[in-house]
Amino acid sequence: MERRIRVLLTKPTHDCHDRGVRHLARRLRDGGFEVIFINFLLAQEIVDAAIQEDVDVIGVSSSSGGHMVVFQDLMQGLQRAGVDDMLVIGGGVIPDEDARELQTLGVKRIFGPGSSAESLVTFIQENAATS
């Protein structure tokens, strides 16, 4: 039996706009994923939680700015920890220019306003490496 894809969803720091990400957590669970949801963490705490929970995917939702530093610190933390097989995605209100720059850092995709939950489910199914 293949194990379920494990997804860590998080809101960084004190970004309290969490209605969308909580909706996605439910949709991912309904789609057969195991979902861990945590709020208000620093990038290194997200890295530590992802490693401790042995997740396949980290999804960071940002709706109040500051996302560039969070993602930069997150990607550096994963690199320092030797983690190179974790799918990192983002969502929320992230300008297209920032999304392009985040992809150069290794963030695989940004799901902005209007993205469907189904597109997120499909993207994770097609891109998450499970062991």
Backbone atoms as SQL, in Angstrom:
CREATE TABLE atoms (id INTEGER PRIMARY KEY, chain TEXT, resi INTEGER, resn TEXT, atom TEXT, x REAL, y REAL, z REAL);
INSERT INTO atoms VALUES
  (1, 'A', 1, 'MET', 'N', 0.842, -1.180, 0.000),
  (2, 'A', 1, 'MET', 'CA', 0.000, 0.000, 0.000),
  (3, 'A', 1, 'MET', 'C', 0.885, 1.241, 0.000),
  (4, 'A', 2, 'GLU', 'N', 0.620, 2.132, -0.912),
  (5, 'A', 2, 'GLU', 'CA', 1.372, 3.377, -1.012),
  (6, 'A', 2, 'GLU', 'C', 0.893, 4.339, 0.076),
  (7, 'A', 3, 'ARG', 'N', 1.852, 5.023, 0.699),
  (8, 'A', 3, 'ARG', 'CA', 1.451, 5.937, 1.762),
  (9, 'A', 3, 'ARG', 'C', 0.887, 7.223, 1.168),
  (10, 'A', 4, 'ARG', 'N', 0.041, 7.869, 1.945),
  (11, 'A', 4, 'ARG', 'CA', -0.570, 9.120, 1.502),
  (12, 'A', 4, 'ARG', 'C', 0.472, 10.232, 1.461),
  (13, 'A', 5, 'ILE', 'N', 0.287, 11.153, 0.546),
  (14, 'A', 5, 'ILE', 'CA', 1.150, 12.329, 0.465),
  (15, 'A', 5, 'ILE', 'C', 0.888, 13.193, 1.693),
  (16, 'A', 6, 'ARG', 'N', 1.986, 13.596, 2.345),
  (17, 'A', 6, 'ARG', 'CA', 1.895, 14.425, 3.559),
  (18, 'A', 6, 'ARG', 'C', 2.215, 15.875, 3.190),
  (19, 'A', 7, 'VAL', 'N', 1.300, 16.769, 3.551),
  (20, 'A', 7, 'VAL', 'CA', 1.419, 18.182, 3.202),
  (21, 'A', 7, 'VAL', 'C', 1.418, 19.026, 4.470),
  (22, 'A', 8, 'LEU', 'N', 2.409, 19.895, 4.595),
  (23, 'A', 8, 'LEU', 'CA', 2.451, 20.874, 5.676),
  (24, 'A', 8, 'LEU', 'C', 1.990, 22.206, 5.106),
  (25, 'A', 9, 'LEU', 'N', 0.863, 22.709, 5.597),
  (26, 'A', 9, 'LEU', 'CA', 0.373, 24.030, 5.205),
  (27, 'A', 9, 'LEU', 'C', 0.635, 24.989, 6.347),
  (28, 'A', 10, 'THR', 'N', 1.078, 26.183, 6.008),
  (29, 'A', 10, 'THR', 'CA', 1.407, 27.137, 7.054),
  (30, 'A', 10, 'THR', 'C', 1.174, 28.573, 6.622),
  (31, 'A', 11, 'LYS', 'N', 0.941, 29.397, 7.607),
  (32, 'A', 11, 'LYS', 'CA', 0.921, 30.844, 7.452),
  (33, 'A', 11, 'LYS', 'C', 2.150, 31.344, 8.205),
  (34, 'A', 12, 'PRO', 'N', 3.032, 32.071, 7.535),
  (35, 'A', 12, 'PRO', 'CA', 4.248, 32.520, 8.214),
  (36, 'A', 12, 'PRO', 'C', 3.978, 33.693, 9.150),
  (37, 'A', 13, 'THR', 'N', 4.819, 33.809, 10.119),
  (38, 'A', 13, 'THR', 'CA', 4.804, 34.896, 11.106),
  (39, 'A', 13, 'THR', 'C', 3.382, 35.186, 11.570),
  (40, 'A', 14, 'HIS', 'N', 2.957, 36.440, 11.532),
  (41, 'A', 14, 'HIS', 'CA', 1.629, 36.780, 12.065),
  (42, 'A', 14, 'HIS', 'C', 0.656, 37.198, 10.980),
  (43, 'A', 15, 'ASP', 'N', 0.672, 36.496, 9.874),
  (44, 'A', 15, 'ASP', 'CA', -0.266, 36.719, 8.781),
  (45, 'A', 15, 'ASP', 'C', -1.574, 36.025, 9.153),
  (46, 'A', 16, 'CYS', 'N', -2.544, 36.791, 9.594),
  (47, 'A', 16, 'CYS', 'CA', -3.772, 36.186, 10.128),
  (48, 'A', 16, 'CYS', 'C', -4.850, 35.964, 9.071),
  (49, 'A', 17, 'HIS', 'N', -4.574, 36.202, 7.810),
  (50, 'A', 17, 'HIS', 'CA', -5.552, 35.995, 6.743),
  (51, 'A', 17, 'HIS', 'C', -5.531, 34.518, 6.345),
  (52, 'A', 18, 'ASP', 'N', -6.230, 33.685, 7.102),
  (53, 'A', 18, 'ASP', 'CA', -6.082, 32.247, 6.930),
  (54, 'A', 18, 'ASP', 'C', -7.327, 31.525, 6.427),
  (55, 'A', 19, 'ARG', 'N', -8.341, 32.233, 6.034),
  (56, 'A', 19, 'ARG', 'CA', -9.563, 31.571, 5.572),
  (57, 'A', 19, 'ARG', 'C', -9.289, 30.690, 4.357),
  (58, 'A', 20, 'GLY', 'N', -8.537, 31.208, 3.383),
  (59, 'A', 20, 'GLY', 'CA', -8.260, 30.453, 2.168),
  (60, 'A', 20, 'GLY', 'C', -7.442, 29.205, 2.419),
  (61, 'A', 21, 'VAL', 'N', -6.392, 29.323, 3.213),
  (62, 'A', 21, 'VAL', 'CA', -5.533, 28.173, 3.460),
  (63, 'A', 21, 'VAL', 'C', -6.255, 27.108, 4.294),
  (64, 'A', 22, 'ARG', 'N', -7.124, 27.529, 5.182),
  (65, 'A', 22, 'ARG', 'CA', -7.909, 26.551, 5.944),
  (66, 'A', 22, 'ARG', 'C', -8.886, 25.803, 5.025),
  (67, 'A', 23, 'HIS', 'N', -9.456, 26.512, 4.062),
  (68, 'A', 23, 'HIS', 'CA', -10.321, 25.866, 3.064),
  (69, 'A', 23, 'HIS', 'C', -9.514, 24.841, 2.261),
  (70, 'A', 24, 'LEU', 'N', -8.301, 25.229, 1.856),
  (71, 'A', 24, 'LEU', 'CA', -7.454, 24.309, 1.092),
  (72, 'A', 24, 'LEU', 'C', -7.072, 23.088, 1.915),
  (73, 'A', 25, 'ALA', 'N', -6.837, 23.273, 3.196),
  (74, 'A', 25, 'ALA', 'CA', -6.517, 22.129, 4.054),
  (75, 'A', 25, 'ALA', 'C', -7.646, 21.102, 4.011),
  (76, 'A', 26, 'ARG', 'N', -8.877, 21.572, 4.104),
  (77, 'A', 26, 'ARG', 'CA', -10.025, 20.653, 4.028),
  (78, 'A', 26, 'ARG', 'C', -10.108, 19.975, 2.665),
  (79, 'A', 27, 'ARG', 'N', -9.893, 20.751, 1.603),
  (80, 'A', 27, 'ARG', 'CA', -9.968, 20.184, 0.257),
  (81, 'A', 27, 'ARG', 'C', -8.866, 19.146, 0.024),
  (82, 'A', 28, 'LEU', 'N', -7.672, 19.421, 0.536),
  (83, 'A', 28, 'LEU', 'CA', -6.579, 18.453, 0.396),
  (84, 'A', 28, 'LEU', 'C', -6.891, 17.179, 1.177),
  (85, 'A', 29, 'ARG', 'N', -7.424, 17.317, 2.380),
  (86, 'A', 29, 'ARG', 'CA', -7.808, 16.126, 3.158),
  (87, 'A', 29, 'ARG', 'C', -8.859, 15.324, 2.401),
  (88, 'A', 30, 'ASP', 'N', -9.838, 16.027, 1.841),
  (89, 'A', 30, 'ASP', 'CA', -10.877, 15.350, 1.050),
  (90, 'A', 30, 'ASP', 'C', -10.278, 14.664, -0.174),
  (91, 'A', 31, 'GLY', 'N', -9.152, 15.198, -0.675),
  (92, 'A', 31, 'GLY', 'CA', -8.475, 14.627, -1.834),
  (93, 'A', 31, 'GLY', 'C', -7.549, 13.466, -1.487),
  (94, 'A', 32, 'GLY', 'N', -7.508, 13.076, -0.212),
  (95, 'A', 32, 'GLY', 'CA', -6.725, 11.909, 0.188),
  (96, 'A', 32, 'GLY', 'C', -5.346, 12.209, 0.756),
  (97, 'A', 33, 'PHE', 'N', -5.019, 13.473, 0.923),
  (98, 'A', 33, 'PHE', 'CA', -3.721, 13.840, 1.482),
  (99, 'A', 33, 'PHE', 'C', -3.795, 13.861, 3.009),
  (100, 'A', 34, 'GLU', 'N', -2.663, 13.636, 3.632),
  (101, 'A', 34, 'GLU', 'CA', -2.558, 13.864, 5.069),
  (102, 'A', 34, 'GLU', 'C', -2.052, 15.293, 5.229),
  (103, 'A', 35, 'VAL', 'N', -2.785, 16.121, 5.965),
  (104, 'A', 35, 'VAL', 'CA', -2.479, 17.542, 6.060),
  (105, 'A', 35, 'VAL', 'C', -2.150, 17.927, 7.496),
  (106, 'A', 36, 'ILE', 'N', -1.046, 18.622, 7.652),
  (107, 'A', 36, 'ILE', 'CA', -0.657, 19.215, 8.923),
  (108, 'A', 36, 'ILE', 'C', -0.750, 20.722, 8.714),
  (109, 'A', 37, 'PHE', 'N', -1.497, 21.418, 9.564),
  (110, 'A', 37, 'PHE', 'CA', -1.654, 22.862, 9.422),
  (111, 'A', 37, 'PHE', 'C', -1.078, 23.541, 10.656),
  (112, 'A', 38, 'ILE', 'N', -0.164, 24.479, 10.433),
  (113, 'A', 38, 'ILE', 'CA', 0.414, 25.236, 11.533),
  (114, 'A', 38, 'ILE', 'C', 0.414, 26.711, 11.173),
  (115, 'A', 39, 'ASN', 'N', 0.337, 27.533, 12.182),
  (116, 'A', 39, 'ASN', 'CA', 0.203, 28.972, 11.986),
  (117, 'A', 39, 'ASN', 'C', 1.312, 29.720, 12.706),
  (118, 'A', 40, 'PHE', 'N', 1.658, 30.871, 12.175),
  (119, 'A', 40, 'PHE', 'CA', 2.488, 31.862, 12.850),
  (120, 'A', 40, 'PHE', 'C', 3.885, 31.361, 13.207),
  (121, 'A', 41, 'LEU', 'N', 4.570, 30.785, 12.253),
  (122, 'A', 41, 'LEU', 'CA', 5.915, 30.293, 12.488),
  (123, 'A', 41, 'LEU', 'C', 6.937, 31.081, 11.680),
  (124, 'A', 42, 'LEU', 'N', 8.156, 31.081, 12.180),
  (125, 'A', 42, 'LEU', 'CA', 9.283, 31.609, 11.426),
  (126, 'A', 42, 'LEU', 'C', 9.735, 30.545, 10.430),
  (127, 'A', 43, 'ALA', 'N', 10.508, 30.953, 9.444),
  (128, 'A', 43, 'ALA', 'CA', 10.923, 30.023, 8.390),
  (129, 'A', 43, 'ALA', 'C', 11.646, 28.801, 8.964),
  (130, 'A', 44, 'GLN', 'N', 12.556, 28.992, 9.901),
  (131, 'A', 44, 'GLN', 'CA', 13.290, 27.847, 10.450),
  (132, 'A', 44, 'GLN', 'C', 12.358, 26.901, 11.210),
  (133, 'A', 45, 'GLU', 'N', 11.334, 27.448, 11.833),
  (134, 'A', 45, 'GLU', 'CA', 10.355, 26.594, 12.510),
  (135, 'A', 45, 'GLU', 'C', 9.548, 25.784, 11.501),
  (136, 'A', 46, 'ILE', 'N', 9.295, 26.358, 10.346),
  (137, 'A', 46, 'ILE', 'CA', 8.603, 25.622, 9.280),
  (138, 'A', 46, 'ILE', 'C', 9.492, 24.473, 8.801),
  (139, 'A', 47, 'VAL', 'N', 10.768, 24.749, 8.591),
  (140, 'A', 47, 'VAL', 'CA', 11.720, 23.706, 8.177),
  (141, 'A', 47, 'VAL', 'C', 11.748, 22.590, 9.219),
  (142, 'A', 48, 'ASP', 'N', 11.879, 22.960, 10.482),
  (143, 'A', 48, 'ASP', 'CA', 11.948, 21.961, 11.557),
  (144, 'A', 48, 'ASP', 'C', 10.679, 21.116, 11.603),
  (145, 'A', 49, 'ALA', 'N', 9.518, 21.759, 11.472),
  (146, 'A', 49, 'ALA', 'CA', 8.250, 21.022, 11.494),
  (147, 'A', 49, 'ALA', 'C', 8.142, 20.089, 10.298),
  (148, 'A', 50, 'ALA', 'N', 8.562, 20.560, 9.134),
  (149, 'A', 50, 'ALA', 'CA', 8.493, 19.730, 7.923),
  (150, 'A', 50, 'ALA', 'C', 9.352, 18.482, 8.060),
  (151, 'A', 51, 'ILE', 'N', 10.534, 18.646, 8.622),
  (152, 'A', 51, 'ILE', 'CA', 11.422, 17.503, 8.816),
  (153, 'A', 51, 'ILE', 'C', 10.858, 16.568, 9.874),
  (154, 'A', 52, 'GLN', 'N', 10.416, 17.129, 10.989),
  (155, 'A', 52, 'GLN', 'CA', 9.870, 16.312, 12.075),
  (156, 'A', 52, 'GLN', 'C', 8.641, 15.524, 11.617),
  (157, 'A', 53, 'GLU', 'N', 7.792, 16.148, 10.819),
  (158, 'A', 53, 'GLU', 'CA', 6.562, 15.504, 10.357),
  (159, 'A', 53, 'GLU', 'C', 6.777, 14.654, 9.101),
  (160, 'A', 54, 'ASP', 'N', 7.999, 14.661, 8.556),
  (161, 'A', 54, 'ASP', 'CA', 8.337, 13.876, 7.374),
  (162, 'A', 54, 'ASP', 'C', 7.359, 14.137, 6.224),
  (163, 'A', 55, 'VAL', 'N', 7.177, 15.427, 5.901),
  (164, 'A', 55, 'VAL', 'CA', 6.224, 15.779, 4.855),
  (165, 'A', 55, 'VAL', 'C', 6.874, 15.714, 3.481),
  (166, 'A', 56, 'ASP', 'N', 6.032, 15.605, 2.487),
  (167, 'A', 56, 'ASP', 'CA', 6.460, 15.600, 1.089),
  (168, 'A', 56, 'ASP', 'C', 6.349, 16.992, 0.472),
  (169, 'A', 57, 'VAL', 'N', 5.461, 17.808, 1.049),
  (170, 'A', 57, 'VAL', 'CA', 5.141, 19.116, 0.481),
  (171, 'A', 57, 'VAL', 'C', 5.061, 20.149, 1.596),
  (172, 'A', 58, 'ILE', 'N', 5.623, 21.337, 1.324),
  (173, 'A', 58, 'ILE', 'CA', 5.404, 22.498, 2.190),
  (174, 'A', 58, 'ILE', 'C', 4.631, 23.513, 1.366),
  (175, 'A', 59, 'GLY', 'N', 3.495, 23.941, 1.896),
  (176, 'A', 59, 'GLY', 'CA', 2.698, 24.985, 1.261),
  (177, 'A', 59, 'GLY', 'C', 2.632, 26.190, 2.174),
  (178, 'A', 60, 'VAL', 'N', 3.137, 27.321, 1.692),
  (179, 'A', 60, 'VAL', 'CA', 3.160, 28.552, 2.483),
  (180, 'A', 60, 'VAL', 'C', 2.175, 29.535, 1.882),
  (181, 'A', 61, 'SER', 'N', 1.264, 30.029, 2.708),
  (182, 'A', 61, 'SER', 'CA', 0.286, 31.008, 2.273),
  (183, 'A', 61, 'SER', 'C', 0.647, 32.368, 2.855),
  (184, 'A', 62, 'SER', 'N', 0.725, 33.366, 1.984),
  (185, 'A', 62, 'SER', 'CA', 1.068, 34.710, 2.430),
  (186, 'A', 62, 'SER', 'C', 0.105, 35.712, 1.812),
  (187, 'A', 63, 'SER', 'N', -0.527, 36.488, 2.665),
  (188, 'A', 63, 'SER', 'CA', -1.491, 37.465, 2.175),
  (189, 'A', 63, 'SER', 'C', -1.235, 38.871, 2.694),
  (190, 'A', 64, 'SER', 'N', -0.155, 39.048, 3.425),
  (191, 'A', 64, 'SER', 'CA', 0.063, 40.380, 4.000),
  (192, 'A', 64, 'SER', 'C', 1.480, 40.886, 3.787),
  (193, 'A', 65, 'GLY', 'N', 2.127, 40.427, 2.743),
  (194, 'A', 65, 'GLY', 'CA', 3.475, 40.898, 2.441),
  (195, 'A', 65, 'GLY', 'C', 4.526, 40.166, 3.257),
  (196, 'A', 66, 'GLY', 'N', 5.772, 40.488, 2.994),
  (197, 'A', 66, 'GLY', 'CA', 6.877, 39.857, 3.700),
  (198, 'A', 66, 'GLY', 'C', 7.222, 38.468, 3.203),
  (199, 'A', 67, 'HIS', 'N', 6.567, 38.032, 2.135),
  (200, 'A', 67, 'HIS', 'CA', 6.746, 36.660, 1.653),
  (201, 'A', 67, 'HIS', 'C', 8.138, 36.405, 1.079),
  (202, 'A', 68, 'MET', 'N', 8.779, 37.407, 0.509),
  (203, 'A', 68, 'MET', 'CA', 10.097, 37.177, -0.097),
  (204, 'A', 68, 'MET', 'C', 11.104, 36.722, 0.947),
  (205, 'A', 69, 'VAL', 'N', 11.168, 37.394, 2.057),
  (206, 'A', 69, 'VAL', 'CA', 12.116, 37.025, 3.114),
  (207, 'A', 69, 'VAL', 'C', 11.768, 35.662, 3.687),
  (208, 'A', 70, 'VAL', 'N', 10.480, 35.413, 3.893),
  (209, 'A', 70, 'VAL', 'CA', 10.065, 34.120, 4.447),
  (210, 'A', 70, 'VAL', 'C', 10.502, 32.984, 3.525),
  (211, 'A', 71, 'PHE', 'N', 10.220, 33.110, 2.229),
  (212, 'A', 71, 'PHE', 'CA', 10.588, 32.049, 1.288),
  (213, 'A', 71, 'PHE', 'C', 12.100, 31.925, 1.146),
  (214, 'A', 72, 'GLN', 'N', 12.813, 33.045, 1.130),
  (215, 'A', 72, 'GLN', 'CA', 14.283, 32.985, 1.050),
  (216, 'A', 72, 'GLN', 'C', 14.835, 32.232, 2.251),
  (217, 'A', 73, 'ASP', 'N', 14.367, 32.583, 3.447),
  (218, 'A', 73, 'ASP', 'CA', 14.835, 31.915, 4.657),
  (219, 'A', 73, 'ASP', 'C', 14.429, 30.441, 4.669),
  (220, 'A', 74, 'LEU', 'N', 13.228, 30.152, 4.202),
  (221, 'A', 74, 'LEU', 'CA', 12.744, 28.765, 4.140),
  (222, 'A', 74, 'LEU', 'C', 13.621, 27.931, 3.219),
  (223, 'A', 75, 'MET', 'N', 13.873, 28.426, 2.023),
  (224, 'A', 75, 'MET', 'CA', 14.678, 27.667, 1.068),
  (225, 'A', 75, 'MET', 'C', 16.113, 27.500, 1.564),
  (226, 'A', 76, 'GLN', 'N', 16.672, 28.523, 2.191),
  (227, 'A', 76, 'GLN', 'CA', 18.019, 28.408, 2.764),
  (228, 'A', 76, 'GLN', 'C', 18.036, 27.403, 3.904),
  (229, 'A', 77, 'GLY', 'N', 16.990, 27.414, 4.734),
  (230, 'A', 77, 'GLY', 'CA', 16.903, 26.454, 5.835),
  (231, 'A', 77, 'GLY', 'C', 16.821, 25.026, 5.348),
  (232, 'A', 78, 'LEU', 'N', 16.043, 24.788, 4.292),
  (233, 'A', 78, 'LEU', 'CA', 15.965, 23.440, 3.724),
  (234, 'A', 78, 'LEU', 'C', 17.310, 23.012, 3.163),
  (235, 'A', 79, 'GLN', 'N', 17.987, 23.947, 2.496),
  (236, 'A', 79, 'GLN', 'CA', 19.304, 23.633, 1.936),
  (237, 'A', 79, 'GLN', 'C', 20.301, 23.300, 3.045),
  (238, 'A', 80, 'ARG', 'N', 20.321, 24.103, 4.108),
  (239, 'A', 80, 'ARG', 'CA', 21.227, 23.839, 5.237),
  (240, 'A', 80, 'ARG', 'C', 20.950, 22.484, 5.881),
  (241, 'A', 81, 'ALA', 'N', 19.672, 22.097, 5.900),
  (242, 'A', 81, 'ALA', 'CA', 19.284, 20.817, 6.499),
  (243, 'A', 81, 'ALA', 'C', 19.508, 19.639, 5.551),
  (244, 'A', 82, 'GLY', 'N', 19.933, 19.925, 4.330),
  (245, 'A', 82, 'GLY', 'CA', 20.182, 18.863, 3.364),
  (246, 'A', 82, 'GLY', 'C', 18.917, 18.289, 2.748),
  (247, 'A', 83, 'VAL', 'N', 17.850, 19.037, 2.802),
  (248, 'A', 83, 'VAL', 'CA', 16.578, 18.586, 2.252),
  (249, 'A', 83, 'VAL', 'C', 16.450, 19.119, 0.830),
  (250, 'A', 84, 'ASP', 'N', 16.447, 18.197, -0.136),
  (251, 'A', 84, 'ASP', 'CA', 16.367, 18.634, -1.524),
  (252, 'A', 84, 'ASP', 'C', 15.237, 17.950, -2.299),
  (253, 'A', 85, 'ASP', 'N', 14.420, 17.178, -1.598),
  (254, 'A', 85, 'ASP', 'CA', 13.362, 16.440, -2.284),
  (255, 'A', 85, 'ASP', 'C', 11.965, 16.846, -1.832),
  (256, 'A', 86, 'MET', 'N', 11.855, 17.980, -1.144),
  (257, 'A', 86, 'MET', 'CA', 10.567, 18.431, -0.649),
  (258, 'A', 86, 'MET', 'C', 9.985, 19.453, -1.634),
  (259, 'A', 87, 'LEU', 'N', 8.768, 19.237, -2.044),
  (260, 'A', 87, 'LEU', 'CA', 8.080, 20.154, -2.939),
  (261, 'A', 87, 'LEU', 'C', 7.638, 21.369, -2.132),
  (262, 'A', 88, 'VAL', 'N', 8.050, 22.557, -2.563),
  (263, 'A', 88, 'VAL', 'CA', 7.668, 23.796, -1.885),
  (264, 'A', 88, 'VAL', 'C', 6.798, 24.602, -2.837),
  (265, 'A', 89, 'ILE', 'N', 5.603, 24.959, -2.351),
  (266, 'A', 89, 'ILE', 'CA', 4.670, 25.755, -3.131),
  (267, 'A', 89, 'ILE', 'C', 4.209, 26.934, -2.281),
  (268, 'A', 90, 'GLY', 'N', 3.658, 27.928, -2.940),
  (269, 'A', 90, 'GLY', 'CA', 3.157, 29.090, -2.226),
  (270, 'A', 90, 'GLY', 'C', 1.791, 29.480, -2.730),
  (271, 'A', 91, 'GLY', 'N', 1.147, 30.337, -1.957),
  (272, 'A', 91, 'GLY', 'CA', -0.150, 30.830, -2.357),
  (273, 'A', 91, 'GLY', 'C', -0.487, 32.099, -1.620),
  (274, 'A', 92, 'GLY', 'N', -1.569, 32.688, -2.040),
  (275, 'A', 92, 'GLY', 'CA', -2.000, 33.930, -1.416),
  (276, 'A', 92, 'GLY', 'C', -1.818, 35.093, -2.362),
  (277, 'A', 93, 'VAL', 'N', -1.601, 36.250, -1.796),
  (278, 'A', 93, 'VAL', 'CA', -1.462, 37.467, -2.571),
  (279, 'A', 93, 'VAL', 'C', 0.024, 37.738, -2.781),
  (280, 'A', 94, 'ILE', 'N', 0.550, 37.166, -3.852),
  (281, 'A', 94, 'ILE', 'CA', 1.959, 37.298, -4.197),
  (282, 'A', 94, 'ILE', 'C', 2.033, 37.818, -5.628),
  (283, 'A', 95, 'PRO', 'N', 2.609, 38.997, -5.823),
  (284, 'A', 95, 'PRO', 'CA', 2.678, 39.579, -7.178),
  (285, 'A', 95, 'PRO', 'C', 3.425, 38.656, -8.153),
  (286, 'A', 96, 'ASP', 'N', 3.044, 38.725, -9.423),
  (287, 'A', 96, 'ASP', 'CA', 3.652, 37.875, -10.454),
  (288, 'A', 96, 'ASP', 'C', 5.172, 38.018, -10.499),
  (289, 'A', 97, 'GLU', 'N', 5.670, 39.226, -10.374),
  (290, 'A', 97, 'GLU', 'CA', 7.123, 39.454, -10.394),
  (291, 'A', 97, 'GLU', 'C', 7.804, 38.708, -9.245),
  (292, 'A', 98, 'ASP', 'N', 7.204, 38.752, -8.063),
  (293, 'A', 98, 'ASP', 'CA', 7.752, 38.025, -6.924),
  (294, 'A', 98, 'ASP', 'C', 7.650, 36.518, -7.149),
  (295, 'A', 99, 'ALA', 'N', 6.549, 36.074, -7.733),
  (296, 'A', 99, 'ALA', 'CA', 6.369, 34.642, -8.004),
  (297, 'A', 99, 'ALA', 'C', 7.470, 34.127, -8.918),
  (298, 'A', 100, 'ARG', 'N', 7.815, 34.905, -9.936),
  (299, 'A', 100, 'ARG', 'CA', 8.902, 34.491, -10.836),
  (300, 'A', 100, 'ARG', 'C', 10.232, 34.409, -10.089),
  (301, 'A', 101, 'GLU', 'N', 10.492, 35.364, -9.227),
  (302, 'A', 101, 'GLU', 'CA', 11.729, 35.331, -8.453),
  (303, 'A', 101, 'GLU', 'C', 11.739, 34.156, -7.478),
  (304, 'A', 102, 'LEU', 'N', 10.606, 33.857, -6.873),
  (305, 'A', 102, 'LEU', 'CA', 10.529, 32.722, -5.950),
  (306, 'A', 102, 'LEU', 'C', 10.802, 31.411, -6.676),
  (307, 'A', 103, 'GLN', 'N', 10.361, 31.306, -7.910),
  (308, 'A', 103, 'GLN', 'CA', 10.633, 30.087, -8.664),
  (309, 'A', 103, 'GLN', 'C', 12.122, 29.906, -8.908),
  (310, 'A', 104, 'THR', 'N', 12.872, 31.000, -9.053),
  (311, 'A', 104, 'THR', 'CA', 14.326, 30.872, -9.208),
  (312, 'A', 104, 'THR', 'C', 14.972, 30.382, -7.924),
  (313, 'A', 105, 'LEU', 'N', 14.303, 30.575, -6.786),
  (314, 'A', 105, 'LEU', 'CA', 14.813, 30.083, -5.499),
  (315, 'A', 105, 'LEU', 'C', 14.489, 28.608, -5.272),
  (316, 'A', 106, 'GLY', 'N', 13.586, 28.065, -6.089),
  (317, 'A', 106, 'GLY', 'CA', 13.204, 26.663, -5.937),
  (318, 'A', 106, 'GLY', 'C', 11.757, 26.433, -5.548),
  (319, 'A', 107, 'VAL', 'N', 10.998, 27.505, -5.355),
  (320, 'A', 107, 'VAL', 'CA', 9.567, 27.354, -5.096),
  (321, 'A', 107, 'VAL', 'C', 8.937, 26.920, -6.415),
  (322, 'A', 108, 'LYS', 'N', 8.275, 25.781, -6.413),
  (323, 'A', 108, 'LYS', 'CA', 7.825, 25.181, -7.677),
  (324, 'A', 108, 'LYS', 'C', 6.636, 25.874, -8.315),
  (325, 'A', 109, 'ARG', 'N', 5.741, 26.417, -7.487),
  (326, 'A', 109, 'ARG', 'CA', 4.577, 27.082, -8.073),
  (327, 'A', 109, 'ARG', 'C', 3.924, 27.972, -7.036),
  (328, 'A', 110, 'ILE', 'N', 3.346, 29.064, -7.518),
  (329, 'A', 110, 'ILE', 'CA', 2.568, 29.967, -6.686),
  (330, 'A', 110, 'ILE', 'C', 1.114, 29.896, -7.162),
  (331, 'A', 111, 'PHE', 'N', 0.219, 29.658, -6.226),
  (332, 'A', 111, 'PHE', 'CA', -1.217, 29.616, -6.507),
  (333, 'A', 111, 'PHE', 'C', -1.817, 30.907, -5.967),
  (334, 'A', 112, 'GLY', 'N', -2.162, 31.812, -6.865),
  (335, 'A', 112, 'GLY', 'CA', -2.680, 33.112, -6.467),
  (336, 'A', 112, 'GLY', 'C', -4.182, 33.126, -6.351),
  (337, 'A', 113, 'PRO', 'N', -4.731, 34.304, -6.079),
  (338, 'A', 113, 'PRO', 'CA', -6.190, 34.449, -5.995),
  (339, 'A', 113, 'PRO', 'C', -6.855, 33.923, -7.271),
  (340, 'A', 114, 'GLY', 'N', -7.918, 33.187, -7.076),
  (341, 'A', 114, 'GLY', 'CA', -8.641, 32.621, -8.214),
  (342, 'A', 114, 'GLY', 'C', -8.184, 31.234, -8.608),
  (343, 'A', 115, 'SER', 'N', -7.072, 30.761, -8.048),
  (344, 'A', 115, 'SER', 'CA', -6.628, 29.389, -8.329),
  (345, 'A', 115, 'SER', 'C', -7.624, 28.426, -7.709),
  (346, 'A', 116, 'SER', 'N', -7.850, 27.326, -8.388),
  (347, 'A', 116, 'SER', 'CA', -8.815, 26.359, -7.868),
  (348, 'A', 116, 'SER', 'C', -8.127, 25.340, -6.962),
  (349, 'A', 117, 'ALA', 'N', -8.893, 24.838, -6.025),
  (350, 'A', 117, 'ALA', 'CA', -8.387, 23.781, -5.152),
  (351, 'A', 117, 'ALA', 'C', -8.043, 22.539, -5.973),
  (352, 'A', 118, 'GLU', 'N', -8.814, 22.299, -7.027),
  (353, 'A', 118, 'GLU', 'CA', -8.556, 21.138, -7.875),
  (354, 'A', 118, 'GLU', 'C', -7.194, 21.238, -8.558),
  (355, 'A', 119, 'SER', 'N', -6.819, 22.456, -8.975),
  (356, 'A', 119, 'SER', 'CA', -5.508, 22.612, -9.615),
  (357, 'A', 119, 'SER', 'C', -4.386, 22.354, -8.614),
  (358, 'A', 120, 'LEU', 'N', -4.600, 22.723, -7.366),
  (359, 'A', 120, 'LEU', 'CA', -3.613, 22.454, -6.320),
  (360, 'A', 120, 'LEU', 'C', -3.489, 20.954, -6.078),
  (361, 'A', 121, 'VAL', 'N', -4.599, 20.279, -5.944),
  (362, 'A', 121, 'VAL', 'CA', -4.599, 18.829, -5.727),
  (363, 'A', 121, 'VAL', 'C', -3.860, 18.125, -6.863),
  (364, 'A', 122, 'THR', 'N', -4.202, 18.466, -8.086),
  (365, 'A', 122, 'THR', 'CA', -3.572, 17.842, -9.254),
  (366, 'A', 122, 'THR', 'C', -2.075, 18.126, -9.277),
  (367, 'A', 123, 'PHE', 'N', -1.675, 19.362, -9.028),
  (368, 'A', 123, 'PHE', 'CA', -0.265, 19.723, -9.063),
  (369, 'A', 123, 'PHE', 'C', 0.512, 18.914, -8.026),
  (370, 'A', 124, 'ILE', 'N', -0.021, 18.792, -6.829),
  (371, 'A', 124, 'ILE', 'CA', 0.686, 18.021, -5.791),
  (372, 'A', 124, 'ILE', 'C', 0.759, 16.551, -6.195),
  (373, 'A', 125, 'GLN', 'N', -0.335, 15.993, -6.676),
  (374, 'A', 125, 'GLN', 'CA', -0.332, 14.587, -7.096),
  (375, 'A', 125, 'GLN', 'C', 0.720, 14.326, -8.161),
  (376, 'A', 126, 'GLU', 'N', 0.888, 15.272, -9.065),
  (377, 'A', 126, 'GLU', 'CA', 1.823, 15.091, -10.179),
  (378, 'A', 126, 'GLU', 'C', 3.276, 15.405, -9.820),
  (379, 'A', 127, 'ASN', 'N', 3.507, 16.159, -8.740),
  (380, 'A', 127, 'ASN', 'CA', 4.854, 16.644, -8.470),
  (381, 'A', 127, 'ASN', 'C', 5.464, 16.239, -7.135),
  (382, 'A', 128, 'ALA', 'N', 4.673, 15.709, -6.231),
  (383, 'A', 128, 'ALA', 'CA', 5.220, 15.326, -4.916),
  (384, 'A', 128, 'ALA', 'C', 5.896, 13.972, -5.025),
  (385, 'A', 129, 'ALA', 'N', 7.107, 13.908, -4.527),
  (386, 'A', 129, 'ALA', 'CA', 7.841, 12.633, -4.479),
  (387, 'A', 129, 'ALA', 'C', 7.583, 11.999, -3.123),
  (388, 'A', 130, 'THR', 'N', 7.000, 10.822, -3.117),
  (389, 'A', 130, 'THR', 'CA', 6.788, 10.094, -1.862),
  (390, 'A', 130, 'THR', 'C', 7.770, 8.959, -1.778),
  (391, 'A', 131, 'SER', 'N', 8.149, 8.674, -0.562),
  (392, 'A', 131, 'SER', 'CA', 9.125, 7.579, -0.367),
  (393, 'A', 131, 'SER', 'C', 8.486, 6.420, 0.350);
